[in-house]
Amino acid sequence: MKNLLIIGGVAAGATAAARARRLDNNVNITLLEAGADVSFANCGLPYYLGRDIAYRSSLILASEETFHDQYRVNVHTHTQAVAIDREKKEVTAHNSQTGETTVFPYDSLILAQGGKPIVPPLPGVDKSHVFQLWTLEDMDRMDRYITEKEPKRAVVVGGGFIGLEMVEALTKRGIAVTLVEMASQVMPNLDGEFAGMLTKELQDYGVKLKLGKSLQSVEDKCVRLNDGTAIDTDFVLLSVGVRPTLQLVKDANLELGTCGGLKVDEHLRTSDPFIYAAGDMIEITQKVSKKLVRLPLAGPANRQGRIAAENALGGNHPYTGALGSSIVKVFEVAAGSTGLSLKAAKDAGFDADAVVVHKASHTAYYPGSEKVSLMLVWDKASNTVLGAQVAGRVGVDKRIDVVATAIAGGLTIDDLAELDLAYAPPFNSPNGPVNMAAFTAINKQTDFSPSILAHEFEQFVLEQSPIAIDLRDPISYAKANLRGTNNLSQNVLRENLDRIPKEQTILLLSDDGQKGHVALRMLKGAGFEKVYNLSGGYISLERHARAVGFEHLSVGLFPIERKTVHDKKEDVSEGLQAEAACETEESGPIILDVRTPMEFSMGAYPGAINVGLDSLAQWAETIEDKNREILIYCASGARSSYGMRMLKQMGFTNVENGGGLHDMMARR
Ligand SMILES: Cc1cc2nc3c(=O)[nH]c(=O)nc-3n(C[C@H](O)[C@H](O)[C@H](O)COP(=O)(O)OP(=O)(O)OC[C@H]3O[C@@H](n4cnc5c(N)ncnc54)[C@H](O)[C@@H]3O)c2cc1C
């Protein structure tokens, strides 16, 4: 009987063992695992620590016993492989509990040893209040410490996936957290404006950020950073990256790759034809750039495990690589990416471009809608989609997955624009974020609507000295703006076109980029040649400024909204009550705001009362004087024109549609 030996029993190794059994009922499968557990959900560890997952047992996906009962796999836990004899096809392993050394023969060997968190060689990192998170034991140790010692302050070092998940978990355990990150932004794999949304969420939840700073030492009651500052803390989590576990393969003289991992061929075979490898320890091809990379992620590890098992049993299944699709949740915000960023695409030799949209996760009128921010990257030569970054509170995963599928299928931005995606109000819009990003990309690609990105903004301003026009309403403008811009509504702009010199470059900013595009088309139609829109509008500019900053520009940031983990979601009925409570003056003109209570609460025309369209008829019945002057407005003028018609049908004679809030403010 053939012997299949697997080293490492979590994502790649456990998957390989189960797959091998399904493929071959006769093969003798043995799995060696150095730790105490096989097949546990390491991705779930932070959520147990944060108590989103209530039961520790939920993290155990299989045990030694279930592996044997279900798959007839001989699992040896606490058993570390210490040497591979490639000549004899044997692995020597040491059991840390019994002290025994055993030799395991193999016909085929699968290495699935994963990696280990990096511990920087700094003074104090071995202290008892310093932790890493990789295994269930790590989690238990941390959990015990938190329960018993009740630390009040924690420092998390490293603002990547695990670091951020742990910031949330520790905050949920009532601990005040400081995040230290050596790069100038959190999640360095994301563009600044996407990291900026995470930054704001962390700040809203009171997390202190030390960006561009590195840890120098850990002391009993504080950590010291490279800028000389000391941060008081009772708990330190180091989460500064993962290093593949390669000592065994180095000792066995297996060939290593060029970026720090084990080299495998397209069948996941190492330089030894009888040894296969899968998971965090290997180098794989990034599917878009075709470059070799290390992508320590669970999805690729699981799929590689399946394929390695098949090939180790004589199959011929090629592994084509991975896109690196990933996502992280920080409190209520999710952010992630797939394929290549614009920079990575350019580095890989593509003549790439990108646009950003912020589009409702589902129709804005259905409760729970939030903007999804999506950056779409494409190749200008072929129009092929190369990558995307997505952030938001709702529906982020779906958009990453749609674009990932589009990349895998070699779709172009034109295909994406035509993509027929499921729609009903609770789920999407008829033209959801993905379609909208594709339309915007096509508009840029065809020069129908030239735009620049937030990270290009500063250079553009320095080079072109444009007239920068901010089209947002004055209330939004007053909250945060870019010094030196002119705040004009599109209507005011239209009426004053003759005052703008035609040879001057014009740069348009709006909330999310959409109004800027409309105004750009108006200006182009009026003969202006050098007009550009800021892709993603002020939202993108603000997020980039928050995450990365600009050297020469003074970009106002939106105020921090203090949140706690106990905050409840917005109660719609409270908003309605607030609306019903507003009172109308006895005499004089009535300024009527027919937006929703939430929109109203964000800023309104001075003296306006808020009556939504649904309550308008009921409210109007309380007004006896049908000749009373009423000025009605909303966000864009659409709902107010509907309201004006209603009031006129009810006999009101003196009603005027003031249009959008912006037009109203321009009247003052
Ligand atoms: C806290 C945490 C959260 C994560 N969250 C996500 C996420 O949300 N999404 C995502 O995609 N990825 C996530 N990951 C990463 C993901 O878990 C890994 O990419 C995946 O587990 C890699 O699988 P692997 O089988 O290659 O390695 P591992 O899962 O690390 O397993 C390797 C195993 O091999 C064993 N081993 C090593 N050497 C030997 C030896 N000589 N003898 C015997 N056994 C040995 C180790 O003890 C280990 O158990 C997370 C990881 C952690 C730790």
PDBQT file of the ligand as one rigid body, heavy atoms in Angstrom, charges set to zero:
ROOT
HETATM    1  C1  LIG A 701      -5.198  34.965  13.727  1.00  0.00    +0.000 C 
HETATM    2  C2  LIG A 701      -5.190  34.650  12.269  1.00  0.00    +0.000 A 
HETATM    3  C3  LIG A 701      -6.195  35.158  11.462  1.00  0.00    +0.000 A 
HETATM    4  C4  LIG A 701      -6.186  34.885  10.101  1.00  0.00    +0.000 A 
HETATM    5  N1  LIG A 701      -7.211  35.381   9.338  1.00  0.00    +0.000 NA
HETATM    6  C5  LIG A 701      -7.236  35.095   8.030  1.00  0.00    +0.000 A 
HETATM    7  C6  LIG A 701      -8.324  35.520   7.236  1.00  0.00    +0.000 A 
HETATM    8  O1  LIG A 701      -9.265  36.135   7.735  1.00  0.00    +0.000 OA
HETATM    9  N2  LIG A 701      -8.300  35.238   5.906  1.00  0.00    +0.000 N 
HETATM   10  C7  LIG A 701      -7.271  34.547   5.332  1.00  0.00    +0.000 A 
HETATM   11  O2  LIG A 701      -7.307  34.301   4.131  1.00  0.00    +0.000 OA
HETATM   12  N3  LIG A 701      -6.236  34.106   6.073  1.00  0.00    +0.000 NA
HETATM   13  C8  LIG A 701      -6.201  34.371   7.394  1.00  0.00    +0.000 A 
HETATM   14  N4  LIG A 701      -5.158  33.896   8.147  1.00  0.00    +0.000 N 
HETATM   15  C9  LIG A 701      -4.063  33.188   7.483  1.00  0.00    +0.000 C 
HETATM   16  C10 LIG A 701      -4.402  31.744   7.264  1.00  0.00    +0.000 C 
HETATM   17  O3  LIG A 701      -4.837  31.183   8.466  1.00  0.00    +0.000 OA
HETATM   18  C11 LIG A 701      -3.189  31.026   6.733  1.00  0.00    +0.000 C 
HETATM   19  O4  LIG A 701      -2.895  31.562   5.472  1.00  0.00    +0.000 OA
HETATM   20  C12 LIG A 701      -3.418  29.544   6.608  1.00  0.00    +0.000 C 
HETATM   21  O5  LIG A 701      -3.721  28.967   7.829  1.00  0.00    +0.000 OA
HETATM   22  C13 LIG A 701      -2.156  28.884   6.045  1.00  0.00    +0.000 C 
HETATM   23  O6  LIG A 701      -2.328  27.511   6.032  1.00  0.00    +0.000 OA
HETATM   24  P1  LIG A 701      -1.095  26.512   6.083  1.00  0.00    +0.000 P 
HETATM   25  O7  LIG A 701      -1.685  25.171   6.142  1.00  0.00    +0.000 OA
HETATM   26  O8  LIG A 701      -0.147  26.849   5.014  1.00  0.00    +0.000 OA
HETATM   27  O9  LIG A 701      -0.346  26.870   7.419  1.00  0.00    +0.000 OA
HETATM   28  P2  LIG A 701      -0.838  26.836   8.929  1.00  0.00    +0.000 P 
HETATM   29  O10 LIG A 701      -2.296  27.007   9.012  1.00  0.00    +0.000 OA
HETATM   30  O11 LIG A 701       0.026  27.793   9.647  1.00  0.00    +0.000 OA
HETATM   31  O12 LIG A 701      -0.501  25.357   9.395  1.00  0.00    +0.000 OA
HETATM   32  C14 LIG A 701       0.805  24.863   9.407  1.00  0.00    +0.000 C 
HETATM   33  C15 LIG A 701       0.910  23.816  10.479  1.00  0.00    +0.000 C 
HETATM   34  O13 LIG A 701       2.094  23.104  10.270  1.00  0.00    +0.000 OA
HETATM   35  C16 LIG A 701       2.618  22.734  11.526  1.00  0.00    +0.000 C 
HETATM   36  N5  LIG A 701       4.057  22.443  11.384  1.00  0.00    +0.000 N 
HETATM   37  C17 LIG A 701       5.038  23.292  11.019  1.00  0.00    +0.000 A 
HETATM   38  N6  LIG A 701       6.214  22.682  11.004  1.00  0.00    +0.000 NA
HETATM   39  C18 LIG A 701       5.991  21.410  11.364  1.00  0.00    +0.000 A 
HETATM   40  C19 LIG A 701       6.822  20.290  11.545  1.00  0.00    +0.000 A 
HETATM   41  N7  LIG A 701       8.147  20.346  11.336  1.00  0.00    +0.000 N 
HETATM   42  N8  LIG A 701       6.265  19.138  11.927  1.00  0.00    +0.000 NA
HETATM   43  C20 LIG A 701       4.929  19.049  12.140  1.00  0.00    +0.000 A 
HETATM   44  N9  LIG A 701       4.101  20.082  11.994  1.00  0.00    +0.000 NA
HETATM   45  C21 LIG A 701       4.629  21.244  11.612  1.00  0.00    +0.000 A 
HETATM   46  C22 LIG A 701       2.356  23.956  12.382  1.00  0.00    +0.000 C 
HETATM   47  O14 LIG A 701       2.347  23.606  13.748  1.00  0.00    +0.000 OA
HETATM   48  C23 LIG A 701       1.002  24.399  11.878  1.00  0.00    +0.000 C 
HETATM   49  O15 LIG A 701      -0.045  23.927  12.685  1.00  0.00    +0.000 OA
HETATM   50  C24 LIG A 701      -5.150  34.127   9.529  1.00  0.00    +0.000 A 
HETATM   51  C25 LIG A 701      -4.144  33.611  10.343  1.00  0.00    +0.000 A 
HETATM   52  C26 LIG A 701      -4.173  33.858  11.691  1.00  0.00    +0.000 A 
HETATM   53  C27 LIG A 701      -3.104  33.285  12.559  1.00  0.00    +0.000 C 
ENDROOT
TORSDOF 0
